[in-house]
């Protein structure tokens, strides 16, 4: 953790020099695990239908962007694995085309 804070120090110093000491840049999630984030997100059902982390949804060419989870890329597989313990089968289908 100390190394992470040290790496952020040049950014903090540059911001303080240009903006002032009033602006504090911090990450609430920095000391949280991905599993913790998944558990909290699993409870925020109102955002499930708009959340997209699929690599194919962010293709450079607009015509190649996926409009739903592909269920095959690394991000889809990771999100499926990390959310699975926290979602019912019905809710899990939102993130996994194979389960729809």
DRENTORKOL-3810 file (N, C-alpha, C; in nm, 4 decimals):
REM DRENTORKOL-3810
@n.u->0.0826; n.v->-0.1186; n.w->0.0000; ca.u->0.0000; ca.v->0.0000; ca.w->0.0000; c.u->0.0871; c.v->0.1251; c.w->0.0000
@n.u->0.1970; n.v->0.1194; n.w->0.0737; ca.u->0.2856; ca.v->0.2346; ca.w->0.0815; c.u->0.3421; c.v->0.2702; c.w->-0.0552
@n.u->0.3763; n.v->0.1668; n.w->-0.1358; ca.u->0.4288; ca.v->0.1916; ca.w->-0.2703; c.u->0.3233; c.v->0.2583; c.w->-0.3584
@n.u->0.2004; n.v->0.2175; n.w->-0.3444; ca.u->0.0922; ca.v->0.2779; ca.w->-0.4226; c.u->0.0801; c.v->0.4255; c.w->-0.3877
@n.u->0.0857; n.v->0.4569; n.w->-0.2598; ca.u->0.0763; ca.v->0.5956; ca.w->-0.2179; c.u->0.1946; c.v->0.6769; c.w->-0.2681
@n.u->0.3136; n.v->0.6167; n.w->-0.2650; ca.u->0.4320; ca.v->0.6860; ca.w->-0.3147; c.u->0.4209; c.v->0.7145; c.w->-0.4632
@n.u->0.3668; n.v->0.6205; n.w->-0.5401; ca.u->0.3506; ca.v->0.6402; ca.w->-0.6843; c.u->0.2536; c.v->0.7530; c.w->-0.7147
@n.u->0.1583; n.v->0.7753; n.w->-0.6286; ca.u->0.0620; ca.v->0.8816; ca.w->-0.6501; c.u->0.1133; c.v->1.0189; c.w->-0.6090
@n.u->0.2226; n.v->1.0216; n.w->-0.5375; ca.u->0.2748; ca.v->1.1480; ca.w->-0.4855; c.u->0.3075; c.v->1.2502; c.w->-0.5942
@n.u->0.3740; n.v->1.2154; n.w->-0.7048; ca.u->0.4001; ca.v->1.3166; ca.w->-0.8093; c.u->0.2719; c.v->1.3796; c.w->-0.8628
@n.u->0.1675; n.v->1.3009; n.w->-0.8760; ca.u->0.0400; ca.v->1.3544; ca.w->-0.9240; c.u->-0.0194; c.v->1.4519; c.w->-0.8231
@n.u->-0.0142; n.v->1.4138; n.w->-0.6975; ca.u->-0.0672; ca.v->1.5016; ca.w->-0.5925; c.u->0.0107; c.v->1.6330; c.w->-0.5881
@n.u->0.1429; n.v->1.6244; n.w->-0.6003; ca.u->0.2262; ca.v->1.7445; ca.w->-0.5964; c.u->0.1961; c.v->1.8355; c.w->-0.7159
@n.u->0.1806; n.v->1.7761; n.w->-0.8346; ca.u->0.1507; ca.v->1.8550; ca.w->-0.9543; c.u->0.0141; c.v->1.9217; c.w->-0.9419
@n.u->-0.0844; n.v->1.8503; n.w->-0.8912; ca.u->-0.2171; ca.v->1.9086; ca.w->-0.8720; c.u->-0.2138; c.v->2.0214; c.w->-0.7695
@n.u->-0.1443; n.v->1.9986; n.w->-0.6599; ca.u->-0.1351; ca.v->2.1006; ca.w->-0.5560; c.u->-0.0684; c.v->2.2264; c.w->-0.6100
@n.u->0.0319; n.v->2.2075; n.w->-0.6938; ca.u->0.1028; ca.v->2.3223; ca.w->-0.7518; c.u->0.0128; c.v->2.4037; c.w->-0.8435
@n.u->-0.0722; n.v->2.3357; n.w->-0.9196; ca.u->-0.1552; ca.v->2.4049; ca.w->-1.0185; c.u->-0.2932; c.v->2.4449; c.w->-0.9677
@n.u->-0.3495; n.v->2.3625; n.w->-0.8807; ca.u->-0.4869; ca.v->2.3840; ca.w->-0.8351; c.u->-0.4928; c.v->2.4332; c.w->-0.6905
@n.u->-0.4005; n.v->2.3871; n.w->-0.6103; ca.u->-0.4005; ca.v->2.4230; ca.w->-0.4688; c.u->-0.4217; c.v->2.3001; c.w->-0.3832
@n.u->-0.4017; n.v->2.3155; n.w->-0.2561; ca.u->-0.4117; ca.v->2.2034; ca.w->-0.1619; c.u->-0.5549; c.v->2.1622; c.w->-0.1308
@n.u->-0.6524; n.v->2.2434; n.w->-0.1735; ca.u->-0.7917; ca.v->2.2142; ca.w->-0.1403; c.u->-0.8439; c.v->2.0894; c.w->-0.2114
@n.u->-0.7881; n.v->2.0601; n.w->-0.3286; ca.u->-0.8331; ca.v->1.9432; ca.w->-0.4042; c.u->-0.7600; c.v->1.8193; c.w->-0.3557
@n.u->-0.8353; n.v->1.7243; n.w->-0.3081; ca.u->-0.7780; ca.v->1.5988; ca.w->-0.2610; c.u->-0.8238; c.v->1.4886; c.w->-0.3551
@n.u->-0.7280; n.v->1.4165; n.w->-0.4103; ca.u->-0.7590; ca.v->1.3064; ca.w->-0.5007; c.u->-0.7373; c.v->1.1765; c.w->-0.4244
@n.u->-0.8428; n.v->1.0972; n.w->-0.4147; ca.u->-0.8349; ca.v->0.9715; ca.w->-0.3414; c.u->-0.9318; c.v->0.8722; c.w->-0.4033
@n.u->-0.9069; n.v->0.7463; n.w->-0.3802; ca.u->-0.9955; ca.v->0.6422; ca.w->-0.4299; c.u->-1.0564; c.v->0.5672; c.w->-0.3128
@n.u->-1.1868; n.v->0.5709; n.w->-0.3064; ca.u->-1.2584; ca.v->0.4972; ca.w->-0.2024; c.u->-1.2382; c.v->0.3467; c.w->-0.2193
@n.u->-1.2147; n.v->0.3037; n.w->-0.3418; ca.u->-1.2039; ca.v->0.1602; ca.w->-0.3705; c.u->-1.0618; c.v->0.1055; c.w->-0.3584
@n.u->-0.9641; n.v->0.1915; n.w->-0.3418; ca.u->-0.8240; ca.v->0.1487; ca.w->-0.3446; c.u->-0.7948; c.v->0.0323; c.w->-0.2509
@n.u->-0.8461; n.v->0.0359; n.w->-0.1307; ca.u->-0.8153; ca.v->-0.0708; ca.w->-0.0354; c.u->-0.9227; c.v->-0.1803; c.w->-0.0320
@n.u->-1.0113; n.v->-0.1792; n.w->-0.1295; ca.u->-1.1168; ca.v->-0.2807; ca.w->-0.1377; c.u->-1.0771; c.v->-0.3882; c.w->-0.2389
@n.u->-1.1283; n.v->-0.5074; n.w->-0.2205; ca.u->-1.1015; ca.v->-0.6156; ca.w->-0.3156; c.u->-1.2052; c.v->-0.6142; c.w->-0.4274
@n.u->-1.1745; n.v->-0.6792; n.w->-0.5362; ca.u->-1.2706; ca.v->-0.6896; ca.w->-0.6472; c.u->-1.3940; c.v->-0.7667; c.w->-0.6032
@n.u->-1.3746; n.v->-0.8633; n.w->-0.5159; ca.u->-1.4872; ca.v->-0.9413; ca.w->-0.4648; c.u->-1.5800; c.v->-0.8525; c.w->-0.3810
@n.u->-1.5243; n.v->-0.7622; n.w->-0.3021; ca.u->-1.6047; ca.v->-0.6682; ca.w->-0.2240; c.u->-1.6863; c.v->-0.5796; c.w->-0.3173
@n.u->-1.6214; n.v->-0.5271; n.w->-0.4219; ca.u->-1.6909; ca.v->-0.4413; ca.w->-0.5183; c.u->-1.8052; c.v->-0.5191; c.w->-0.5838
@n.u->-1.7804; n.v->-0.6439; n.w->-0.6210; ca.u->-1.8838; ca.v->-0.7261; ca.w->-0.6842; c.u->-2.0023; c.v->-0.7475; c.w->-0.5910
@n.u->-1.9752; n.v->-0.7728; n.w->-0.4651; ca.u->-2.0838; ca.v->-0.7946; ca.w->-0.3698; c.u->-2.1689; c.v->-0.6686; c.w->-0.3541
@n.u->-2.1048; n.v->-0.5547; n.w->-0.3402; ca.u->-2.1793; ca.v->-0.4294; ca.w->-0.3260; c.u->-2.2575; c.v->-0.4011; c.w->-0.4536
@n.u->-2.1923; n.v->-0.4173; n.w->-0.5687; ca.u->-2.2611; ca.v->-0.3916; ca.w->-0.6960; c.u->-2.3787; c.v->-0.4869; c.w->-0.7167
@n.u->-2.3670; n.v->-0.6096; n.w->-0.6716; ca.u->-2.4756; ca.v->-0.7062; ca.w->-0.6887; c.u->-2.6043; c.v->-0.6593; c.w->-0.6215
@n.u->-2.5913; n.v->-0.5753; n.w->-0.5213; ca.u->-2.7076; ca.v->-0.5234; ca.w->-0.4492; c.u->-2.7675; c.v->-0.3991; c.w->-0.5156
@n.u->-2.6997; n.v->-0.3431; n.w->-0.6130; ca.u->-2.7463; ca.v->-0.2211; ca.w->-0.6807; c.u->-2.8178; c.v->-0.2572; c.w->-0.8104
@n.u->-2.9269; n.v->-0.3294; n.w->-0.7980; ca.u->-2.9978; ca.v->-0.3835; ca.w->-0.9144; c.u->-3.0434; c.v->-0.2772; c.w->-1.0133
@n.u->-3.0670; n.v->-0.1555; n.w->-0.9680; ca.u->-3.1136; ca.v->-0.0508; ca.w->-1.0587; c.u->-3.0088; c.v->-0.0152; c.w->-1.1644
@n.u->-2.8838; n.v->-0.0572; n.w->-1.1460; ca.u->-2.7789; ca.v->-0.0281; ca.w->-1.2430; c.u->-2.7400; c.v->-0.1478; c.w->-1.3287
@n.u->-2.7886; n.v->-0.2641; n.w->-1.2963; ca.u->-2.7479; ca.v->-0.3846; ca.w->-1.3689; c.u->-2.7786; c.v->-0.3763; c.w->-1.5185
@n.u->-2.8917; n.v->-0.3202; n.w->-1.5553; ca.u->-2.9317; ca.v->-0.3182; ca.w->-1.6967; c.u->-2.8483; c.v->-0.2213; c.w->-1.7809
@n.u->-2.7787; n.v->-0.1274; n.w->-1.7180; ca.u->-2.6972; ca.v->-0.0327; ca.w->-1.7945; c.u->-2.5473; c.v->-0.0585; c.w->-1.7814
@n.u->-2.5078; n.v->-0.1422; n.w->-1.6894; ca.u->-2.3661; ca.v->-0.1721; ca.w->-1.6685; c.u->-2.3136; c.v->-0.2612; c.w->-1.7802
@n.u->-2.2024; n.v->-0.2204; n.w->-1.8400; ca.u->-2.1404; ca.v->-0.3005; ca.w->-1.9457; c.u->-1.9891; c.v->-0.2916; c.w->-1.9293
@n.u->-1.9254; n.v->-0.4049; n.w->-1.9120; ca.u->-1.7803; ca.v->-0.4081; ca.w->-1.8997; c.u->-1.7201; c.v->-0.5003; c.w->-2.0044
@n.u->-1.7987; n.v->-0.5454; n.w->-2.0957; ca.u->-1.7547; ca.v->-0.6350; ca.w->-2.2036; c.u->-1.6543; c.v->-0.5628; c.w->-2.2935
@n.u->-1.5434; n.v->-0.6270; n.w->-2.3243; ca.u->-1.4433; ca.v->-0.5665; ca.w->-2.4132; c.u->-1.5022; c.v->-0.5310; c.w->-2.5491
@n.u->-1.5946; n.v->-0.6104; n.w->-2.5972; ca.u->-1.6525; ca.v->-0.5859; ca.w->-2.7307; c.u->-1.7462; c.v->-0.4652; c.w->-2.7331
@n.u->-1.7902; n.v->-0.4209; n.w->-2.6181; ca.u->-1.8756; ca.v->-0.3020; ca.w->-2.6112; c.u->-1.7951; c.v->-0.1740; c.w->-2.6314
@n.u->-1.6637; n.v->-0.1854; n.w->-2.6215; ca.u->-1.5776; ca.v->-0.0676; ca.w->-2.6310; c.u->-1.4828; c.v->-0.0749; c.w->-2.7501
@n.u->-1.5262; n.v->-0.1369; n.w->-2.8572; ca.u->-1.4458; ca.v->-0.1445; ca.w->-2.9794; c.u->-1.4253; c.v->-0.0039; c.w->-3.0352
@n.u->-1.3117; n.v->0.0172; n.w->-3.1019; ca.u->-1.2813; ca.v->0.1489; ca.w->-3.1589; c.u->-1.3848; c.v->0.1903; c.w->-3.2630
@n.u->-1.4196; n.v->0.0993; n.w->-3.3507; ca.u->-1.5172; ca.v->0.1306; ca.w->-3.4559; c.u->-1.6588; c.v->0.1192; c.w->-3.3985
@n.u->-1.7374; n.v->0.2275; n.w->-3.4033; ca.u->-1.8725; ca.v->0.2242; ca.w->-3.3464; c.u->-1.9587; c.v->0.1093; c.w->-3.3995
@n.u->-1.9445; n.v->0.0729; n.w->-3.5257; ca.u->-2.0250; ca.v->-0.0336; ca.w->-3.5833; c.u->-1.9920; c.v->-0.1722; c.w->-3.5306
@n.u->-1.8763; n.v->-0.1847; n.w->-3.4660; ca.u->-1.8335; ca.v->-0.3146; ca.w->-3.4126; c.u->-1.8606; c.v->-0.3294; c.w->-3.2631
@n.u->-1.9181; n.v->-0.2277; n.w->-3.2019; ca.u->-1.9433; ca.v->-0.2314; ca.w->-3.0571; c.u->-2.0618; c.v->-0.3218; c.w->-3.0241
@n.u->-2.0416; n.v->-0.4068; n.w->-2.9277; ca.u->-2.1488; ca.v->-0.4955; ca.w->-2.8824; c.u->-2.2493; c.v->-0.4159; c.w->-2.7995
@n.u->-2.3748; n.v->-0.4508; n.w->-2.8113; ca.u->-2.4794; ca.v->-0.3827; ca.w->-2.7343; c.u->-2.5198; c.v->-0.4625; c.w->-2.6108
@n.u->-2.4629; n.v->-0.5809; n.w->-2.5962; ca.u->-2.4880; ca.v->-0.6628; ca.w->-2.4779; c.u->-2.3613; c.v->-0.7403; c.w->-2.4461
@n.u->-2.3601; n.v->-0.8109; n.w->-2.3382; ca.u->-2.2455; ca.v->-0.8911; ca.w->-2.2983; c.u->-2.2218; c.v->-1.0011; c.w->-2.4017
@n.u->-2.0975; n.v->-1.0184; n.w->-2.4470; ca.u->-2.0687; ca.v->-1.1244; ca.w->-2.5443; c.u->-2.0592; c.v->-1.2605; c.w->-2.4753
@n.u->-2.0179; n.v->-1.2628; n.w->-2.3494; ca.u->-2.0070; ca.v->-1.3880; ca.w->-2.2752; c.u->-1.8826; c.v->-1.4680; c.w->-2.3083
@n.u->-1.7916; n.v->-1.4101; n.w->-2.3882; ca.u->-1.6722; ca.v->-1.4844; ca.w->-2.4307; c.u->-1.5404; c.v->-1.4147; c.w->-2.3982
@n.u->-1.5387; n.v->-1.2827; n.w->-2.3932; ca.u->-1.4125; ca.v->-1.2108; ca.w->-2.3700; c.u->-1.3700; c.v->-1.2262; c.w->-2.2233
@n.u->-1.2457; n.v->-1.1900; n.w->-2.1965; ca.u->-1.1918; ca.v->-1.2022; ca.w->-2.0606; c.u->-1.2734; c.v->-1.1244; c.w->-1.9574
@n.u->-1.3178; n.v->-1.0057; n.w->-1.9939; ca.u->-1.3944; ca.v->-0.9255; ca.w->-1.8983; c.u->-1.5289; c.v->-0.9891; c.w->-1.8677
@n.u->-1.5950; n.v->-1.0397; n.w->-1.9704; ca.u->-1.7239; ca.v->-1.1073; ca.w->-1.9472; c.u->-1.7053; c.v->-1.2269; c.w->-1.8545
@n.u->-1.6039; n.v->-1.3048; n.w->-1.8813; ca.u->-1.5806; ca.v->-1.4235; ca.w->-1.7990; c.u->-1.5494; c.v->-1.3842; c.w->-1.6548
@n.u->-1.4667; n.v->-1.2812; n.w->-1.6378; ca.u->-1.4333; ca.v->-1.2358; ca.w->-1.5027; c.u->-1.5573; c.v->-1.1846; c.w->-1.4293
@n.u->-1.6345; n.v->-1.0996; n.w->-1.4943; ca.u->-1.7539; ca.v->-1.0438; ca.w->-1.4301; c.u->-1.8511; c.v->-1.1562; c.w->-1.3935
@n.u->-1.8661; n.v->-1.2530; n.w->-1.4813; ca.u->-1.9525; ca.v->-1.3672; ca.w->-1.4511; c.u->-1.9046; c.v->-1.4413; c.w->-1.3271
@n.u->-1.7759; n.v->-1.4661; n.w->-1.3185; ca.u->-1.7210; ca.v->-1.5394; ca.w->-1.2043; c.u->-1.7326; c.v->-1.4610; c.w->-1.0741
@n.u->-1.7020; n.v->-1.3328; n.w->-1.0786; ca.u->-1.6985; ca.v->-1.2549; ca.w->-0.9557; c.u->-1.8399; c.v->-1.2225; c.w->-0.9039
@n.u->-1.9370; n.v->-1.2124; n.w->-0.9936; ca.u->-2.0738; ca.v->-1.1826; ca.w->-0.9503; c.u->-2.1541; c.v->-1.3076; c.w->-0.9134
@n.u->-2.1164; n.v->-1.4222; n.w->-0.9657; ca.u->-2.1943; ca.v->-1.5456; ca.w->-0.9467; c.u->-2.2317; c.v->-1.5758; c.w->-0.8013
@n.u->-2.1420; n.v->-1.5600; n.w->-0.7050; ca.u->-2.1807; ca.v->-1.5938; ca.w->-0.5671; c.u->-2.2872; c.v->-1.5024; c.w->-0.5067
@n.u->-2.3101; n.v->-1.3874; n.w->-0.5695; ca.u->-2.3960; ca.v->-1.2868; ca.w->-0.5081; c.u->-2.5294; c.v->-1.2656; c.w->-0.5782
@n.u->-2.5520; n.v->-1.3301; n.w->-0.6901; ca.u->-2.6744; ca.v->-1.3072; ca.w->-0.7673; c.u->-2.7583; c.v->-1.4329; c.w->-0.7786
@n.u->-2.8884; n.v->-1.4136; n.w->-0.7818; ca.u->-2.9776; ca.v->-1.5254; ca.w->-0.8101; c.u->-2.9584; c.v->-1.5644; c.w->-0.9573
@n.u->-3.0048; n.v->-1.6796; n.w->-0.9958; ca.u->-2.9936; ca.v->-1.7232; ca.w->-1.1357; c.u->-3.0619; c.v->-1.6240; c.w->-1.2306
@n.u->-3.1747; n.v->-1.5732; n.w->-1.1893; ca.u->-3.2484; ca.v->-1.4772; ca.w->-1.2720; c.u->-3.1661; c.v->-1.3500; c.w->-1.2936
@n.u->-3.1102; n.v->-1.2945; n.w->-1.1877; ca.u->-3.0302; ca.v->-1.1716; ca.w->-1.1976; c.u->-2.8978; c.v->-1.1989; c.w->-1.2685
@n.u->-2.8432; n.v->-1.3150; n.w->-1.2497; ca.u->-2.7151; ca.v->-1.3525; ca.w->-1.3106; c.u->-2.7274; c.v->-1.3520; c.w->-1.4636
@n.u->-2.8438; n.v->-1.3843; n.w->-1.5156; ca.u->-2.8663; ca.v->-1.3868; ca.w->-1.6605; c.u->-2.8456; c.v->-1.2514; c.w->-1.7271
@n.u->-2.8561; n.v->-1.1430; n.w->-1.6510; ca.u->-2.8323; ca.v->-1.0092; ca.w->-1.7034; c.u->-2.6904; c.v->-0.9947; c.w->-1.7576
@n.u->-2.5959; n.v->-1.0652; n.w->-1.6955; ca.u->-2.4550; ca.v->-1.0530; ca.w->-1.7298; c.u->-2.4021; c.v->-1.1699; c.w->-1.8102
@n.u->-2.4827; n.v->-1.2704; n.w->-1.8315; ca.u->-2.4350; ca.v->-1.3912; ca.w->-1.8974; c.u->-2.5341; c.v->-1.4373; c.w->-2.0049
@n.u->-2.5006; n.v->-1.4143; n.w->-2.1324; ca.u->-2.5916; ca.v->-1.4563; ca.w->-2.2398; c.u->-2.6265; c.v->-1.6043; c.w->-2.2325
@n.u->-2.5346; n.v->-1.6859; n.w->-2.1849; ca.u->-2.5611; ca.v->-1.8309; ca.w->-2.1773; c.u->-2.6703; c.v->-1.8635; c.w->-2.0779
@n.u->-2.6952; n.v->-1.7744; n.w->-1.9831; ca.u->-2.7949; ca.v->-1.8002; ca.w->-1.8792; c.u->-2.9275; c.v->-1.7310; c.w->-1.9028
@n.u->-2.9455; n.v->-1.6717; n.w->-2.0191; ca.u->-3.0715; ca.v->-1.6021; ca.w->-2.0470; c.u->-3.1780; c.v->-1.6977; c.w->-2.0911
END
